[in-house]
Amino acid sequence: MADGGDPEHDTPWTYEAYERLHLLGKGNMGSATLVRDKESDELYVLKEVDMTGFSESDVRHTQSEVRVLVSAGHPNIVRHKESWVDGDNVVIVMEYCDGGDLETLMREQRRRGQYFKERVILDFFVQICLALKHLHDRKILHRDLKTQNVFLTSGNWVKLGDFGLSTVLDSTMAQAQSRVGTPYYMSPEICQGVPYDAKSDMWALGCVLYKLCALKHMFSGATLQELIQNITTGPTPKIPKCYSSRIQRVINMLLSKSPEDRPSVNDLLSFPFLQKRVKKFLSTEEYNDEFSHTVLHGHYVPERGGAVRPRDDAGSDDGSDGDDFDIEDDDDVKDDEADELANEKAYDELAKRLQELALESIPDQAP
């Protein structure tokens, strides 16, 4: 399927366009390698997804999902350059994010004994929401949202990756254990064997937001069974007191045990304290493309960037029941302009750490 071509043909010669630098990671489903395009000298990630043991229909379905990956153009989604089939492997060449992933950055922050600034968390979170909105508005589920799949650039941009391919797996606990690992981000309904939908993506988003604040998983357990028990019946933990109550309320909503009580991503982006951050990360053209519809998935969208409010008479296509979620009290709203300089300093420090991590991960080019 290189450059949108025939997904059935085998093109081993395409490997020759890339110089392999080093292995970035390896798991049950395959491996990811940092490569350099020999013609452009640009860095990419070459992912090989092992389809050994899958049926022919599963392989075809995966190829179809890769087409979705290639077509999902958004500034907060990892760009996919090309892909092809090589024997039992589906090979995907994608954008290299030089700041690593969010999980690595959080480990570094935890090592330093420092929490992220609230503004940094909100900017990260809004960018993840924008990526998820782009997918959900197009009837695409992520299915594997976790901090390891949220990538960063040295310019502090967030890019969501590794979505779609997991649709070849059934959303059962048996498959989750063998293919995904310990299900820290799995919703209660997935733990109970209910098919995956957009509201399970929203649960995982809540887990990511909690981990951004607390620098640890939302739920844990000494055994897999205990972990599942905590996910399905345990209370929602509190985030550190240094963060505002509005973040805790967002987490509480996203981690509602009942899927219908969780907001959709469009509901989230209607909250004023999140909505005002949107234009920081989208160009005018991109903003208009994402938000300009008069009615978007059951939501009225007012002109000139007014707050998006759910309709009373219709649910959204991504599972929202039309409830008007209320999140922002006057006493929660801080004067954002007053601490703008502090925020810029925090970003400067973050950018330096990202650049340090990026330099450590890239080997010198061989002579």
C-alpha positions as a Markdown table, in Angstrom:
| # | Residue | x | y | z |
|---|---|---|---|---|
| 1 | Met | 0.0 | 0.0 | 0.0 |
| 2 | Ala | 3.0 | 2.3 | -0.5 |
| 3 | Asp | 1.9 | 5.9 | -1.2 |
| 4 | Gly | -1.7 | 4.8 | -1.5 |
| 5 | Gly | -1.1 | 2.0 | -4.0 |
| 6 | Asp | -2.4 | -1.5 | -4.1 |
| 7 | Pro | -2.4 | -2.9 | -0.5 |
| 8 | Glu | -2.1 | -6.5 | -1.8 |
| 9 | His | 1.3 | -6.2 | -3.5 |
| 10 | Asp | 4.6 | -7.0 | -1.7 |
| 11 | Thr | 7.2 | -4.3 | -2.1 |
| 12 | Pro | 10.4 | -5.4 | -0.2 |
| 13 | Trp | 12.4 | -2.9 | -2.2 |
| 14 | Thr | 10.7 | -0.1 | -0.2 |
| 15 | Tyr | 12.8 | -1.0 | 2.8 |
| 16 | Glu | 15.8 | 0.1 | 0.7 |
| 17 | Ala | 14.6 | 3.7 | 0.8 |
| 18 | Tyr | 15.4 | 3.8 | 4.6 |
| 19 | Glu | 18.5 | 3.5 | 6.7 |
| 20 | Arg | 17.7 | 1.7 | 10.0 |
| 21 | Leu | 19.2 | 3.5 | 12.9 |
| 22 | His | 18.1 | 1.7 | 16.1 |
| 23 | Leu | 15.2 | -0.2 | 17.6 |
| 24 | Leu | 12.8 | 2.0 | 19.5 |
| 25 | Gly | 10.6 | -0.7 | 21.0 |
| 26 | Lys | 9.3 | -4.2 | 20.6 |
| 27 | Gly | 6.1 | -5.8 | 21.8 |
| 28 | Asn | 3.6 | -8.7 | 21.2 |
| 29 | Met | 2.3 | -7.1 | 18.0 |
| 30 | Gly | 5.6 | -6.2 | 16.4 |
| 31 | Ser | 8.4 | -3.6 | 16.5 |
| 32 | Ala | 9.2 | 0.1 | 15.9 |
| 33 | Thr | 12.5 | 1.2 | 14.4 |
| 34 | Leu | 13.9 | 4.7 | 14.0 |
| 35 | Val | 14.9 | 5.1 | 10.3 |
| 36 | Arg | 16.3 | 7.8 | 8.0 |
| 37 | Asp | 14.9 | 8.5 | 4.6 |
| 38 | Lys | 18.0 | 8.2 | 2.3 |
| 39 | Glu | 16.6 | 10.7 | -0.2 |
| 40 | Ser | 15.3 | 13.5 | 2.1 |
| 41 | Asp | 17.5 | 12.7 | 5.2 |
| 42 | Glu | 14.3 | 13.0 | 7.4 |
| 43 | Leu | 13.8 | 10.7 | 10.3 |
| 44 | Tyr | 10.8 | 8.4 | 10.5 |
| 45 | Val | 9.5 | 5.5 | 12.6 |
| 46 | Leu | 9.1 | 2.2 | 10.7 |
| 47 | Lys | 6.6 | 0.0 | 12.4 |
| 48 | Glu | 6.3 | -3.7 | 11.6 |
| 49 | Val | 3.0 | -5.2 | 12.8 |
| 50 | Asp | 3.2 | -9.0 | 13.0 |
| 51 | Met | 0.0 | -10.6 | 11.6 |
| 52 | Thr | 1.2 | -14.2 | 12.1 |
| 53 | Gly | -1.7 | -16.4 | 13.1 |
| 54 | Phe | -4.4 | -13.9 | 12.0 |
| 55 | Ser | -6.9 | -14.8 | 9.4 |
| 56 | Glu | -6.8 | -13.4 | 5.9 |
| 57 | Ser | -9.9 | -11.3 | 6.7 |
| 58 | Asp | -8.1 | -9.9 | 9.8 |
| 59 | Val | -5.1 | -8.9 | 7.6 |
| 60 | Arg | -7.4 | -7.3 | 5.0 |
| 61 | His | -9.1 | -5.4 | 7.9 |
| 62 | Thr | -5.8 | -4.2 | 9.2 |
| 63 | Gln | -4.9 | -3.0 | 5.7 |
| 64 | Ser | -8.1 | -1.1 | 5.7 |
| 65 | Glu | -7.3 | 0.5 | 9.0 |
| 66 | Val | -3.9 | 1.6 | 7.7 |
| 67 | Arg | -5.7 | 3.4 | 5.0 |
| 68 | Val | -7.5 | 5.4 | 7.7 |
| 69 | Leu | -4.2 | 6.1 | 9.4 |
| 70 | Val | -2.8 | 7.5 | 6.2 |
| 71 | Ser | -5.8 | 9.7 | 5.5 |
| 72 | Ala | -6.2 | 11.1 | 9.1 |
| 73 | Gly | -4.5 | 14.5 | 8.5 |
| 74 | His | -4.5 | 16.6 | 11.6 |
| 75 | Pro | -1.7 | 18.6 | 13.4 |
| 76 | Asn | -2.3 | 16.6 | 16.6 |
| 77 | Ile | -2.2 | 13.1 | 15.0 |
| 78 | Val | 1.0 | 11.4 | 14.0 |
| 79 | Arg | 1.4 | 11.6 | 10.2 |
| 80 | His | 1.7 | 8.4 | 8.3 |
| 81 | Lys | 3.9 | 8.5 | 5.2 |
| 82 | Glu | 3.4 | 5.1 | 3.5 |
| 83 | Ser | 2.8 | 1.5 | 4.2 |
| 84 | Trp | 3.0 | -1.9 | 2.5 |
| 85 | Val | 2.7 | -5.6 | 3.2 |
| 86 | Asp | 5.8 | -7.8 | 3.6 |
| 87 | Gly | 5.0 | -11.5 | 4.2 |
| 88 | Asp | 3.2 | -11.7 | 7.6 |
| 89 | Asn | 4.0 | -8.1 | 8.5 |
| 90 | Val | 2.1 | -4.9 | 7.8 |
| 91 | Val | 4.8 | -2.2 | 7.5 |
| 92 | Ile | 3.9 | 1.4 | 8.3 |
| 93 | Val | 6.3 | 4.4 | 8.0 |
| 94 | Met | 5.2 | 7.3 | 10.1 |
| 95 | Glu | 6.3 | 10.7 | 11.4 |
| 96 | Tyr | 9.0 | 10.7 | 14.1 |
| 97 | Cys | 8.2 | 12.7 | 17.1 |
| 98 | Asp | 11.5 | 14.0 | 18.5 |
| 99 | Gly | 10.3 | 14.6 | 22.0 |
| 100 | Gly | 9.5 | 11.0 | 22.7 |
| 101 | Asp | 6.2 | 10.0 | 24.3 |
| 102 | Leu | 4.2 | 11.3 | 27.2 |
| 103 | Glu | 5.0 | 8.3 | 29.4 |
| 104 | Thr | 8.8 | 8.9 | 29.2 |
| 105 | Leu | 8.3 | 12.6 | 30.0 |
| 106 | Met | 6.2 | 11.8 | 33.0 |
| 107 | Arg | 8.8 | 9.3 | 34.3 |
| 108 | Glu | 11.4 | 12.1 | 34.0 |
| 109 | Gln | 9.0 | 14.5 | 35.9 |
| 110 | Arg | 8.5 | 11.9 | 38.6 |
| 111 | Arg | 12.2 | 11.3 | 38.9 |
| 112 | Arg | 12.6 | 15.1 | 39.5 |
| 113 | Gly | 9.9 | 15.0 | 42.1 |
| 114 | Gln | 7.9 | 17.7 | 40.3 |
| 115 | Tyr | 4.3 | 17.9 | 39.2 |
| 116 | Phe | 3.5 | 19.5 | 35.8 |
| 117 | Lys | 2.2 | 23.0 | 35.9 |
| 118 | Glu | -1.6 | 23.1 | 35.5 |
| 119 | Arg | -1.4 | 25.1 | 32.3 |
| 120 | Val | 1.0 | 22.6 | 30.8 |
| 121 | Ile | -1.5 | 19.8 | 31.6 |
| 122 | Leu | -4.4 | 21.6 | 30.1 |
| 123 | Asp | -2.5 | 22.4 | 26.9 |
| 124 | Phe | -1.5 | 18.7 | 26.6 |
| 125 | Phe | -5.0 | 17.6 | 27.4 |
| 126 | Val | -6.7 | 20.0 | 24.9 |
| 127 | Gln | -4.4 | 18.8 | 22.1 |
| 128 | Ile | -5.3 | 15.1 | 22.9 |
| 129 | Cys | -8.9 | 16.1 | 22.8 |
| 130 | Leu | -8.6 | 17.8 | 19.4 |
| 131 | Ala | -7.0 | 14.6 | 18.0 |
| 132 | Leu | -9.7 | 12.5 | 19.5 |
| 133 | Lys | -12.4 | 14.8 | 18.2 |
| 134 | His | -11.0 | 14.5 | 14.7 |
| 135 | Leu | -11.3 | 10.7 | 15.0 |
| 136 | His | -14.7 | 10.5 | 16.7 |
| 137 | Asp | -16.3 | 13.1 | 14.3 |
| 138 | Arg | -15.3 | 10.7 | 11.5 |
| 139 | Lys | -16.6 | 7.6 | 13.3 |
| 140 | Ile | -13.1 | 6.4 | 14.1 |
| 141 | Leu | -12.3 | 4.9 | 17.5 |
| 142 | His | -8.8 | 5.0 | 19.0 |
| 143 | Arg | -9.1 | 1.8 | 21.1 |
| 144 | Asp | -5.6 | 2.1 | 22.6 |
| 145 | Leu | -5.4 | 5.5 | 24.2 |
| 146 | Lys | -2.6 | 5.6 | 26.8 |
| 147 | Thr | 0.4 | 7.8 | 27.7 |
| 148 | Gln | 2.7 | 5.6 | 25.6 |
| 149 | Asn | 0.6 | 6.5 | 22.5 |
| 150 | Val | 0.7 | 10.2 | 23.1 |
| 151 | Phe | 3.9 | 11.6 | 21.4 |
| 152 | Leu | 5.7 | 14.9 | 21.7 |
| 153 | Thr | 7.8 | 17.1 | 19.6 |
| 154 | Ser | 10.6 | 19.3 | 20.9 |
| 155 | Gly | 8.3 | 22.3 | 20.1 |
| 156 | Asn | 5.8 | 21.0 | 22.8 |
| 157 | Trp | 3.3 | 19.7 | 20.3 |
| 158 | Val | 1.3 | 16.7 | 21.2 |
| 159 | Lys | 0.5 | 14.1 | 18.6 |
| 160 | Leu | -1.8 | 11.1 | 19.1 |
| 161 | Gly | -0.6 | 7.8 | 17.5 |
| 162 | Asp | -1.1 | 4.1 | 17.3 |
| 163 | Phe | -4.8 | 4.1 | 16.8 |
| 164 | Gly | -6.9 | 1.9 | 14.5 |
| 165 | Leu | -4.8 | -1.3 | 14.3 |
| 166 | Ser | -6.2 | -2.8 | 17.5 |
| 167 | Thr | -9.6 | -3.1 | 15.8 |
| 168 | Val | -8.5 | -6.5 | 14.6 |
| 169 | Leu | -8.7 | -7.7 | 18.2 |
| 170 | Asp | -11.9 | -8.5 | 20.1 |
| 171 | Ser | -12.5 | -6.3 | 23.1 |
| 172 | Thr | -12.6 | -9.2 | 25.6 |
| 173 | Met | -10.4 | -9.6 | 28.7 |
| 174 | Ala | -8.8 | -12.8 | 27.3 |
| 175 | Gln | -7.6 | -10.8 | 24.2 |
| 176 | Ala | -6.7 | -7.8 | 26.4 |
| 177 | Gln | -4.4 | -10.0 | 28.5 |
| 178 | Ser | -2.6 | -11.7 | 25.6 |
| 179 | Arg | -2.4 | -8.7 | 23.2 |
| 180 | Val | -2.5 | -5.5 | 25.2 |
| 181 | Gly | -1.0 | -6.3 | 28.6 |
| 182 | Thr | -2.2 | -5.1 | 32.0 |
| 183 | Pro | -5.4 | -3.1 | 31.2 |
| 184 | Tyr | -4.7 | 0.2 | 33.2 |
| 185 | Tyr | -6.8 | 2.2 | 30.7 |
| 186 | Met | -9.6 | -0.2 | 30.1 |
| 187 | Ser | -13.1 | 0.9 | 31.0 |
| 188 | Pro | -15.4 | -1.1 | 33.4 |
| 189 | Glu | -17.6 | -2.2 | 30.4 |
| 190 | Ile | -14.6 | -3.6 | 28.6 |
| 191 | Cys | -13.5 | -5.4 | 31.7 |
| 192 | Gln | -17.0 | -7.0 | 31.7 |
| 193 | Gly | -16.8 | -8.0 | 28.0 |
| 194 | Val | -19.0 | -5.3 | 26.5 |
| 195 | Pro | -17.9 | -4.2 | 22.9 |
| 196 | Tyr | -15.7 | -1.1 | 22.6 |
| 197 | Asp | -17.3 | 2.2 | 21.8 |
| 198 | Ala | -16.4 | 5.9 | 21.9 |
| 199 | Lys | -17.2 | 6.2 | 25.6 |
| 200 | Ser | -14.4 | 3.7 | 26.3 |
| 201 | Asp | -12.1 | 6.1 | 24.6 |
| 202 | Met | -13.4 | 8.8 | 26.9 |
| 203 | Trp | -12.7 | 6.6 | 30.0 |
| 204 | Ala | -9.1 | 6.1 | 28.8 |
| 205 | Leu | -8.8 | 9.9 | 28.2 |
| 206 | Gly | -9.8 | 10.4 | 31.9 |
| 207 | Cys | -7.1 | 7.9 | 32.9 |
| 208 | Val | -4.5 | 9.9 | 30.9 |
| 209 | Leu | -5.6 | 13.2 | 32.5 |
| 210 | Tyr | -5.4 | 11.7 | 36.0 |
| 211 | Lys | -1.9 | 10.3 | 35.3 |
| 212 | Leu | -0.8 | 13.7 | 34.0 |
| 213 | Cys | -1.7 | 15.2 | 37.3 |
| 214 | Ala | -0.7 | 12.4 | 39.7 |
| 215 | Leu | 2.2 | 10.9 | 37.7 |
| 216 | Lys | 0.8 | 7.4 | 38.4 |
| 217 | His | -1.9 | 5.1 | 37.2 |
| 218 | Met | -5.5 | 5.8 | 38.2 |
| 219 | Phe | -6.1 | 2.2 | 39.4 |
| 220 | Ser | -3.6 | -0.5 | 40.5 |
| 221 | Gly | -3.7 | -3.9 | 42.0 |
| 222 | Ala | -1.4 | -6.7 | 43.2 |
| 223 | Thr | -3.0 | -9.1 | 40.7 |
| 224 | Leu | -4.9 | -8.6 | 37.4 |
| 225 | Gln | -8.1 | -9.7 | 39.1 |
| 226 | Glu | -7.6 | -7.1 | 41.8 |
| 227 | Leu | -6.9 | -4.4 | 39.2 |
| 228 | Ile | -10.1 | -5.2 | 37.3 |
| 229 | Gln | -12.0 | -5.2 | 40.6 |
| 230 | Asn | -10.7 | -1.7 | 41.3 |
| 231 | Ile | -11.6 | -0.5 | 37.8 |
| 232 | Thr | -15.1 | -1.8 | 37.9 |
| 233 | Thr | -16.0 | -0.9 | 41.6 |
| 234 | Gly | -13.4 | 1.3 | 43.1 |
| 235 | Pro | -13.9 | 5.1 | 43.8 |
| 236 | Thr | -12.2 | 7.7 | 41.6 |
| 237 | Pro | -9.0 | 8.8 | 43.4 |
| 238 | Lys | -8.3 | 12.4 | 44.1 |
| 239 | Ile | -5.6 | 14.4 | 42.2 |
| 240 | Pro | -2.9 | 16.4 | 44.1 |
| 241 | Lys | -4.3 | 19.5 | 45.9 |
| 242 | Cys | -2.1 | 21.8 | 43.8 |
| 243 | Tyr | -4.6 | 21.5 | 40.9 |
| 244 | Ser | -8.0 | 23.2 | 40.6 |
| 245 | Ser | -11.2 | 21.5 | 41.4 |
| 246 | Arg | -12.4 | 21.9 | 37.7 |
| 247 | Ile | -9.8 | 19.3 | 36.6 |
| 248 | Gln | -11.0 | 16.9 | 39.3 |
| 249 | Arg | -14.6 | 17.3 | 38.1 |
| 250 | Val | -13.6 | 16.6 | 34.5 |
| 251 | Ile | -11.8 | 13.4 | 35.7 |
| 252 | Asn | -14.9 | 12.4 | 37.7 |
| 253 | Met | -17.1 | 12.8 | 34.7 |
| 254 | Leu | -14.8 | 10.9 | 32.4 |
| 255 | Leu | -14.4 | 8.1 | 34.9 |
| 256 | Ser | -18.1 | 7.6 | 35.5 |
| 257 | Lys | -18.8 | 3.9 | 35.8 |
| 258 | Ser | -21.8 | 4.2 | 33.5 |
| 259 | Pro | -20.8 | 5.0 | 29.9 |
| 260 | Glu | -23.8 | 7.2 | 29.3 |
| 261 | Asp | -22.8 | 9.5 | 32.1 |
| 262 | Arg | -19.4 | 10.3 | 30.5 |
| 263 | Pro | -19.1 | 13.4 | 28.3 |
| 264 | Ser | -18.2 | 13.1 | 24.6 |
| 265 | Val | -15.1 | 14.8 | 23.4 |
| 266 | Asn | -17.3 | 17.6 | 21.8 |
| 267 | Asp | -18.9 | 18.1 | 25.2 |
| 268 | Leu | -15.4 | 18.5 | 26.8 |
| 269 | Leu | -14.3 | 21.1 | 24.2 |
| 270 | Ser | -17.4 | 23.1 | 25.0 |
| 271 | Phe | -16.1 | 23.9 | 28.5 |
| 272 | Pro | -14.9 | 27.5 | 28.4 |
| 273 | Phe | -11.6 | 26.9 | 30.1 |
| 274 | Leu | -10.7 | 24.3 | 27.5 |
| 275 | Gln | -12.4 | 25.9 | 24.5 |
| 276 | Lys | -10.3 | 29.1 | 24.9 |
| 277 | Arg | -7.1 | 27.0 | 24.4 |
| 278 | Val | -8.2 | 25.4 | 21.1 |
| 279 | Lys | -7.1 | 28.2 | 18.8 |
| 280 | Lys | -3.5 | 28.0 | 20.2 |
| 281 | Phe | -3.1 | 24.7 | 18.4 |
| 282 | Leu | -5.1 | 25.1 | 15.2 |
| 283 | Ser | -4.6 | 27.5 | 12.3 |
| 284 | Thr | -7.6 | 29.5 | 11.1 |
| 285 | Glu | -8.1 | 27.0 | 8.3 |
| 286 | Glu | -7.8 | 24.0 | 10.6 |
| 287 | Tyr | -10.1 | 25.6 | 13.2 |
| 288 | Asn | -12.8 | 26.3 | 10.5 |
| 289 | Asp | -12.5 | 22.8 | 9.2 |
| 290 | Glu | -13.0 | 21.2 | 12.6 |
| 291 | Phe | -15.6 | 23.6 | 14.1 |
| 292 | Ser | -17.4 | 25.6 | 11.4 |
| 293 | His | -20.4 | 23.3 | 10.9 |
| 294 | Thr | -23.7 | 24.8 | 12.1 |
| 295 | Val | -24.6 | 21.5 | 13.7 |
| 296 | Leu | -21.8 | 19.1 | 14.5 |
| 297 | His | -22.7 | 15.7 | 15.9 |
| 298 | Gly | -25.8 | 16.9 | 17.8 |
| 299 | His | -24.2 | 20.2 | 19.0 |
| 300 | Tyr | -25.0 | 23.7 | 18.0 |
| 301 | Val | -21.8 | 25.6 | 17.2 |
| 302 | Pro | -22.3 | 29.4 | 17.5 |
| 303 | Glu | -20.3 | 31.8 | 15.4 |
| 304 | Arg | -17.1 | 33.6 | 16.4 |
| 305 | Gly | -15.9 | 30.9 | 18.7 |
| 306 | Gly | -18.7 | 31.0 | 21.2 |
| 307 | Ala | -19.1 | 28.1 | 23.7 |
| 308 | Val | -20.4 | 24.9 | 22.1 |
| 309 | Arg | -23.5 | 23.7 | 23.9 |
| 310 | Pro | -25.1 | 20.3 | 23.5 |
| 311 | Arg | -28.6 | 20.2 | 22.0 |
| 312 | Asp | -31.5 | 19.4 | 24.3 |
| 313 | Asp | -33.3 | 17.4 | 21.6 |
| 314 | Ala | -30.7 | 15.1 | 20.2 |
| 315 | Gly | -27.7 | 13.0 | 21.3 |
| 316 | Ser | -24.4 | 13.2 | 19.5 |
| 317 | Asp | -23.3 | 10.6 | 17.1 |
| 318 | Asp | -20.4 | 9.6 | 19.4 |
| 319 | Gly | -22.6 | 8.5 | 22.2 |
| 320 | Ser | -23.5 | 11.7 | 24.1 |
| 321 | Asp | -27.0 | 11.7 | 25.5 |
| 322 | Gly | -27.4 | 15.4 | 25.1 |
| 323 | Asp | -26.9 | 16.4 | 28.7 |
| 324 | Asp | -25.5 | 19.9 | 29.2 |
| 325 | Phe | -22.4 | 19.3 | 31.4 |
| 326 | Asp | -21.6 | 22.1 | 33.8 |
| 327 | Ile | -17.9 | 22.3 | 34.7 |
| 328 | Glu | -16.7 | 25.9 | 35.5 |
| 329 | Asp | -17.7 | 27.8 | 38.6 |
| 330 | Asp | -16.6 | 31.4 | 38.9 |
| 331 | Asp | -14.4 | 30.6 | 41.9 |
| 332 | Asp | -12.5 | 28.1 | 39.9 |
| 333 | Val | -11.5 | 30.4 | 37.1 |
| 334 | Lys | -8.1 | 31.9 | 37.6 |
| 335 | Asp | -6.8 | 35.0 | 35.8 |
| 336 | Asp | -4.9 | 33.3 | 33.0 |
| 337 | Glu | -3.2 | 36.5 | 31.9 |
| 338 | Ala | -1.7 | 37.1 | 35.3 |
| 339 | Asp | 0.5 | 34.0 | 35.2 |
| 340 | Glu | 1.3 | 34.0 | 31.5 |
| 341 | Leu | 5.0 | 34.7 | 32.2 |
| 342 | Ala | 5.2 | 31.8 | 34.7 |
| 343 | Asn | 3.6 | 29.6 | 32.0 |
| 344 | Glu | 6.1 | 30.6 | 29.4 |
| 345 | Lys | 9.0 | 29.8 | 31.8 |
| 346 | Ala | 7.5 | 26.4 | 32.4 |
| 347 | Tyr | 7.3 | 25.8 | 28.7 |
| 348 | Asp | 10.9 | 26.9 | 28.2 |
| 349 | Glu | 12.0 | 24.3 | 30.9 |
| 350 | Leu | 9.9 | 21.6 | 29.3 |
| 351 | Ala | 11.3 | 22.3 | 25.8 |
| 352 | Lys | 14.8 | 22.0 | 27.1 |
| 353 | Arg | 14.1 | 18.6 | 28.6 |
| 354 | Leu | 12.4 | 17.4 | 25.5 |
| 355 | Gln | 15.4 | 18.5 | 23.4 |
| 356 | Glu | 17.7 | 16.7 | 25.8 |
| 357 | Leu | 15.7 | 13.5 | 25.5 |
| 358 | Ala | 15.6 | 13.8 | 21.7 |
| 359 | Leu | 19.4 | 14.2 | 21.4 |
| 360 | Glu | 19.9 | 11.1 | 23.6 |
| 361 | Ser | 17.7 | 9.0 | 21.3 |
| 362 | Ile | 19.2 | 9.9 | 18.0 |
| 363 | Pro | 22.6 | 8.2 | 17.1 |
| 364 | Asp | 25.2 | 10.0 | 15.0 |
| 365 | Gln | 24.8 | 9.4 | 11.3 |
| 366 | Ala | 27.3 | 6.8 | 10.1 |
| 367 | Pro | 30.0 | 8.1 | 7.8 |
